[in-house]
Amino acid sequence: TGDARVGLIGFPSVGKSTLLTKMTGTHSEAAAYEFTTLTCIPGIIRYKGAKIQLLDLPGIIEGAKDGKGRGKRVIGTARTCSLILMVLDSSKPVTHKKLIEKELHGFGIRLNQAKPNVYFKRHDKGGIQLHVQLPSAPTHITPQLLKSILQEYKIHHAEITLRSDATIDELIDVIESTDKIGMLRVYIPCV
């Protein structure tokens, strides 16, 4: 435990274990073959009086969000982090970064995004009540589009307050998180 938790996330054999060992002095097995790290290895960095926990997470692979290669356990641990440090192999294509972002997104992790400032609450009666608290009309969501989205979720009575110009995807994230239809979204900075 510490004041903050940083998760090292990336594909197998990109240097996560070496980075943890060099930064914290904690030994994390590193070898020339993939999947050396099979469990989360924690280390502690002390910086200006703060204890920062650094987690060496096992490498993730494409399909991790669906459970491939212990993916759900790895990404589930990443969801608890204050910061995600994405470790990439510079000799690999930039598509590797996009694949990791896709896997994390599919598990409800929103990297470098602010939580949408949208209030949503389902009611038993009263129809759909849309309140807009913006200086001008929303550019992404119209009352007709909102009604259509809510019908997809079989929501006929709800109160929605837009305090930011939320996109359709952000609105869906709020609905699924609030109404426990899908997985709760977490908003984590990433470098």
Disulfide bonds with the S-S distance in Angstrom:
none
